[in-house]
Structure formats: structure tokens, C-alpha cells
Amino acid sequence: MNKIFDQTDFSSSDLHNFVVSSMQAVGASQDDAEYMAYHLVASEIAGHPSHGLRRLPEYLSRAVNGQTNPGARATIEKDSGALLALNGNKTCGHFALRDATTLAVERASLHGISAVTVRNSDFAGRFAPFCEQAADAGMVSLIFGNNNGSLQSVLPPGAVQPRLSTNPIAAGVPRAQAPHLVIDFATSAVASGRLHDERDRGASVSDQWVGHGGNLKPFGGFKGFGLSLIVEALGGALSGSDTVSERDSAEAQGTLIIVIDVRKLRNLDDYTAQVEEFIAYVKDTELEDGAADLRVPGENAPTRSDLEKEHLISLSAKTWQNLQHIANRINVAAPQPR
């Protein structure tokens, strides 16, 4: 057990099995539970603990409280070929967006481009896996997600009252082979999960991240603020989700996924070759003394073979405490520290 900075070590396989057992205990199918476990553990291995195991107690608690239904599946409400509107039926966002991305890829292969909205799902964590899913199929993707008008924790520039949520944006571009060119970021200075994870670990929080009342600032000032409003319009209003207001909106997610089939515009190999060419050119630059090697977005993502290896994962004391609490609540054996 690693006591440095109040962290505790676990094997990745033990954590994976715990997530599977926990998700099945609240109604998820075996396949869906395995999918959730894969992505939560992958987030830890990829260096994104803010969207890893610390999120599991939140997902499980909402399921136990009846706010979400991990056993449900998203259903199609409107279908006009290239455009689809889905109702997440309160299922986990990971499952809803996986299925929505699958539909978006299928329809883009028929029509060249597709757009799929999802309302009424739980939160999906990182959007990068869905962009990677589309990129594996040779398709470009754009994803916009709001929080259904809830969890207002982001300040407009210069404001003292939060009016927006973290409203993430993601995009994926296929490369000749994975890892693909993928960006995934909150329109706030950092994701709320990152902020809370830093606080859980006892780290000091930069005033570049937070402003009045400890609320998050938008990244890049007015630019992040503007992008966040666009997310409200696309991920929120267009999907039929709530948008920020004085209403007491349910904690949920609204999402828009746009997918473009590269093959309908040009030869995929020619496209990816050009992508590789400009990436290589950008990276071939002299670096400042002490600067880390330049990597483009997506290049630090672990491969599937990397993820299938055994890893030692350190969880914060707060996350470990929350996992023990929820394990007891749903009557599942908690993972054992190494």
C-alpha cells in the first residue's frame, strides 16, 4: 500500500473486475459493465484519474437513487436518414454515446455525413473514446456535450456567479494508424473532475483555474466562454436537453455527434497521408531548452495492447474511501490494495 500523498495502489485487473461487479449490481448487462470498466480503468492508465475510478461512486449512487438506469438502452425518437435524435432513457452516458457513435458511423457511411443527438442520458466521462471509435472507421467526428442546464460551476468572464457548466468539446481525425488525432477538453479552464481530483489529493489550485467562490473560469477568457455558449446551443438545445437557466434541471447530459466519412470526399489513404505529413512538419521544430518532446493530441493515448497489460494504479484517499462506501452500499466486495 502506497501511503505517499495518501494514495493507495491497486492492480488494474482488480479494479476492472470491481467495476464490472458493481455495474452489474445496479442493472447493467455483462457487456455494458465490461465496457464501463474498460473505459474507467483506461482513463486511469492514460493519466486522466479525473474521469477514472473517482467517477464510479457517482454513477452507482445515481443508479441506486433511481436517477439513472444502467440497464436501459438509448432509443431512436426521430430518424430522417442522416439525422437522428435519441432518447438516452437515463442510461449511462458511456453506453448511450457508444451506441450513438455506432449509428453516426453507419449513417455517415451511407450519406457521407451524419448528426446524432442524445438527450436524457447520464454523463459519459471523456469523449475521446467515441472520437477514436469513429476514427477507427476512417471518419472525422465532432462532439458537443452540455449538462442539461445542471451543475452550473463556470463563471462568465469577470462574473461572480456561475452560469455555465464545463461543456466539453471533442474532435477526432483518423491517422494512418492509431493513436488518432483527437482533442477532448472542457470549455472551462480545466474539467470539474480534474479540479475535484486535485482538491481530493490536497493540491493547491491555481487562480488561473478558479475565480470568485472557487468556481471555474472559462479557458482562454472570452474564447472559452463563447465556445461554451455554442455547446449549450448544439449539445443542449438541439438535442432537446435543458439549457442553463433559473430552472432546477436534472443532472443529465445532452450531446450532439457529427461524423463525416472521409471516403465520400477523397481517398482515405491520401487523406491520412496528408495528415501525417503536416503532423510530421509541425513536430519537426527546434524546441526550447528543457522543453518536453512535442506530441500532438492523441499521441499519449495508450493502445489497446497497453491497456490489456497489468498496471499498478494509485487512487487518492478520497476515491478509495468513496469506493469502499459504495461497495458496502451495493453489497459488492471492494477491491483489495496491493
C-alpha positions in Angstrom: 0.0 0.0 0.0 1.5 3.3 -1.1 1.0 5.9 1.6 2.7 8.8 -0.2 0.3 11.7 -0.6 -2.4 9.4 0.9 -2.7 7.2 -2.2 -3.4 3.5 -2.3 -2.3 1.1 -5.0 -4.4 -1.4 -6.8 -4.0 -3.8 -9.7 -5.8 -2.7 -12.9 -7.4 -6.1 -13.2 -8.8 -6.0 -9.7 -10.3 -2.5 -10.4 -11.7 -3.7 -13.7 -13.4 -6.7 -12.0 -14.7 -4.4 -9.3 -16.3 -2.1 -11.8 -17.9 -5.0 -13.7 -19.4 -6.4 -10.5 -20.6 -3.0 -9.3 -22.2 -2.1 -12.6 -24.0 -5.5 -12.8 -25.2 -5.0 -9.3 -27.1 -1.8 -10.4 -28.6 -3.4 -13.5 -26.0 -3.2 -16.3 -25.6 -6.1 -18.7 -22.3 -8.1 -18.7 -21.2 -6.4 -21.9 -22.1 -2.9 -20.8 -20.4 -3.5 -17.4 -17.2 -4.6 -19.2 -17.4 -1.6 -21.4 -17.6 0.8 -18.5 -14.8 -1.0 -16.7 -12.6 -0.8 -19.7 -13.0 3.0 -20.1 -12.7 3.9 -16.4 -9.5 1.9 -16.0 -8.2 3.2 -19.3 -8.7 6.7 -18.1 -6.5 5.9 -15.0 -3.8 4.3 -17.2 -3.9 7.2 -19.7 -3.3 9.7 -16.8 -6.8 11.0 -16.5 -7.9 10.0 -13.0 -10.4 12.8 -13.0 -12.5 10.6 -15.3 -11.5 7.2 -13.9 -12.4 5.3 -10.7 -13.3 8.5 -8.8 -16.4 8.8 -11.1 -17.7 5.3 -10.3 -19.3 6.1 -6.9 -21.2 9.0 -8.6 -22.5 6.7 -11.4 -23.5 4.0 -8.9 -25.1 6.3 -6.4 -27.3 7.9 -9.1 -28.4 4.4 -10.2 -29.2 3.3 -6.6 -31.2 6.5 -6.1 -33.2 5.9 -9.3 -31.8 8.9 -11.1 -30.3 6.7 -13.8 -30.9 3.2 -15.2 -27.8 1.4 -16.3 -29.9 -1.4 -17.7 -31.7 0.8 -20.2 -30.7 1.5 -23.8 -31.0 4.6 -25.9 -33.8 4.6 -28.4 -34.4 6.5 -31.6 -37.1 9.2 -31.4 -36.6 10.8 -34.8 -35.0 9.4 -37.9 -34.5 11.2 -41.2 -31.6 9.2 -42.5 -28.5 11.3 -42.0 -30.1 12.9 -38.9 -31.1 11.0 -35.7 -32.5 12.1 -32.4 -32.0 9.6 -29.5 -33.5 9.4 -26.0 -30.9 8.0 -23.6 -33.7 6.8 -21.3 -31.5 7.6 -18.3 -28.9 5.0 -19.2 -25.1 5.6 -18.6 -23.7 8.1 -21.0 -20.9 5.8 -21.9 -23.4 3.3 -23.3 -25.7 5.9 -24.9 -22.8 7.7 -26.7 -21.2 4.4 -27.8 -24.4 3.4 -29.5 -25.0 6.9 -30.8 -21.5 6.9 -32.4 -22.1 3.5 -33.9 -25.3 4.9 -35.5 -23.5 8.0 -36.6 -20.8 6.0 -38.3 -23.3 3.7 -40.0 -25.4 6.7 -41.3 -22.3 8.6 -42.4 -21.2 5.6 -44.5 -24.5 5.9 -46.3 -24.9 9.6 -46.6 -21.4 11.0 -46.3 -22.2 12.9 -43.1 -24.5 12.3 -40.2 -25.6 14.0 -37.0 -26.9 12.2 -33.9 -28.3 13.9 -30.8 -28.7 12.3 -27.4 -30.8 13.7 -24.6 -31.7 12.2 -21.2 -28.5 10.2 -20.6 -26.2 10.2 -17.6 -22.7 11.7 -18.0 -20.3 9.9 -20.5 -17.0 10.9 -19.0 -14.3 11.5 -21.6 -15.5 12.0 -25.2 -12.1 10.9 -26.7 -13.1 7.2 -26.9 -16.1 8.0 -29.1 -13.9 10.1 -31.4 -11.4 7.2 -31.6 -14.3 4.9 -32.4 -15.2 7.0 -35.4 -11.6 7.5 -36.4 -11.0 3.7 -36.4 -13.8 3.6 -39.1 -11.9 6.2 -41.2 -14.2 9.1 -40.1 -13.9 12.6 -38.7 -16.0 13.4 -35.7 -17.1 16.4 -33.6 -18.9 16.1 -30.3 -20.5 18.8 -28.1 -22.0 18.0 -24.7 -23.9 20.1 -22.1 -25.1 19.1 -18.7 -28.8 19.6 -19.2 -28.7 23.0 -17.5 -27.4 21.5 -14.3 -24.1 21.7 -12.4 -23.5 25.4 -13.1 -20.0 25.8 -11.9 -18.3 28.0 -14.6 -18.1 31.8 -14.4 -18.6 34.1 -17.4 -15.6 36.4 -17.8 -15.5 38.8 -14.9 -18.6 37.4 -13.2 -19.1 36.4 -9.6 -22.0 34.0 -10.2 -21.6 30.8 -12.2 -23.9 30.5 -15.2 -22.4 27.6 -17.3 -21.2 24.1 -16.9 -17.9 22.7 -18.2 -19.5 22.0 -21.6 -16.8 19.8 -23.3 -16.0 19.7 -27.0 -14.1 16.8 -28.7 -13.0 16.1 -32.3 -11.3 13.2 -33.9 -9.3 12.8 -37.1 -8.2 9.4 -38.5 -4.4 8.9 -38.9 -2.8 6.2 -40.9 -3.0 4.1 -37.7 -4.0 4.6 -34.1 -3.5 6.6 -32.0 -5.5 9.1 -34.0 -5.5 12.9 -33.8 -8.1 13.5 -31.0 -8.8 16.5 -28.8 -11.2 16.4 -25.9 -11.4 19.3 -23.5 -13.8 21.2 -21.3 -14.6 24.8 -22.2 -13.7 25.7 -18.6 -10.1 26.2 -17.6 -10.0 22.5 -16.5 -12.6 19.8 -16.3 -14.6 19.8 -13.0 -13.3 16.3 -12.4 -9.7 17.5 -12.7 -10.4 20.3 -10.2 -12.1 18.0 -7.7 -9.3 15.3 -8.1 -6.6 17.9 -7.4 -8.5 19.0 -4.3 -9.0 15.4 -3.2 -5.3 14.9 -3.3 -4.7 18.0 -1.3 -3.0 20.0 -4.1 -3.3 23.8 -4.3 -5.5 25.1 -7.0 -4.3 27.8 -9.4 -6.2 31.1 -9.5 -5.9 30.7 -13.3 -8.4 27.8 -12.9 -10.8 29.3 -10.4 -12.3 32.7 -9.6 -14.9 34.0 -7.3 -16.2 31.5 -4.8 -13.8 28.8 -6.1 -15.9 28.4 -9.3 -14.2 27.6 -12.5 -13.2 30.2 -15.1 -13.7 29.6 -18.8 -10.4 28.7 -20.7 -9.0 31.5 -22.7 -11.4 34.1 -21.3 -14.0 35.2 -23.8 -13.0 32.4 -26.3 -13.8 29.6 -23.9 -16.9 31.5 -22.8 -18.1 31.8 -26.5 -17.5 28.1 -27.2 -19.4 27.1 -24.0 -22.4 29.0 -25.3 -22.2 27.2 -28.7 -22.2 23.9 -26.7 -25.4 24.9 -24.9 -26.9 25.6 -28.4 -25.7 22.4 -30.0 -25.3 19.7 -27.3 -28.2 21.2 -25.3 -31.0 22.9 -27.2 -30.5 21.0 -30.4 -30.8 17.6 -28.6 -33.9 18.7 -26.7 -32.0 18.8 -23.4 -32.4 21.6 -20.9 -30.0 24.6 -21.2 -28.8 26.8 -18.3 -31.4 28.9 -16.7 -33.0 29.6 -13.3 -34.8 26.2 -13.6 -33.7 23.4 -11.3 -32.7 21.0 -14.1 -31.9 17.3 -13.5 -28.3 16.2 -13.7 -28.0 14.7 -17.2 -26.2 15.2 -20.4 -27.2 16.5 -23.9 -25.0 15.6 -26.8 -24.5 16.3 -30.5 -22.3 13.9 -32.5 -21.3 14.8 -36.1 -19.5 12.3 -38.2 -18.0 12.7 -41.7 -17.0 9.8 -43.9 -13.7 10.9 -45.4 -14.1 8.3 -48.3 -17.0 10.3 -49.6 -14.8 13.3 -50.2 -11.4 11.7 -51.1 -9.3 8.6 -50.9 -8.8 7.7 -47.2 -5.1 6.7 -47.7 -4.4 10.0 -49.4 -6.1 11.9 -46.6 -4.3 10.2 -43.8 -1.0 10.6 -45.7 -1.6 14.3 -45.8 -2.5 14.4 -42.1 0.8 12.5 -41.3 2.7 15.0 -43.5 1.5 18.1 -41.7 1.9 16.5 -38.2 5.4 15.5 -39.0 6.2 19.0 -40.2 4.7 20.7 -37.1 6.7 18.3 -34.8 9.9 18.9 -36.7 10.8 22.1 -34.9 13.6 23.2 -32.6 12.5 23.2 -29.0 13.3 25.5 -26.2 15.9 24.3 -23.6 14.2 21.9 -21.2 11.0 21.5 -23.3 9.5 18.1 -23.4 9.3 16.3 -26.7 6.4 17.6 -28.8 3.4 15.4 -29.1 0.1 16.2 -30.9 -3.2 15.4 -29.3 -4.0 11.7 -29.1 -0.4 10.5 -29.2 -0.3 9.9 -25.4 -3.3 7.6 -25.6 -2.4 4.0 -24.6 -3.0 1.4 -27.2 -5.4 -1.5 -26.6 -2.5 -3.8 -26.1 -1.1 -1.4 -23.5 -4.4 -1.3 -21.7 -4.6 -5.1 -21.6 -1.4 -5.3 -19.7 -1.4 -5.4 -15.9 -0.8 -2.0 -14.3 -0.5 -0.6 -10.8 -3.0 2.2 -10.3 -2.8 4.7 -7.5 -6.1 6.1 -6.2 -6.4 9.1 -3.9 -7.5 8.5 -0.3 -10.9 10.2 -1.1 -11.5 7.9 -4.1 -10.6 4.8 -2.1 -12.9 5.9 0.7 -15.8 6.5 -1.7 -15.3 3.1 -3.4 -15.4 1.3 0.0 -18.6 3.2 0.9 -20.4 2.4 -2.4 -19.2 -1.2 -2.3 -20.8 -1.6 1.1 -24.0 0.1 -0.1 -24.5 -2.2 -3.1 -23.2 -5.3 -1.3 -20.2 -5.9 -3.6 -16.7 -6.8 -2.3 -14.3 -3.8 -2.5 -11.0 -4.2 -4.4 -8.0 -5.1 -2.2 -5.0 -2.8 -2.1 -1.7 -4.1 -3.3 
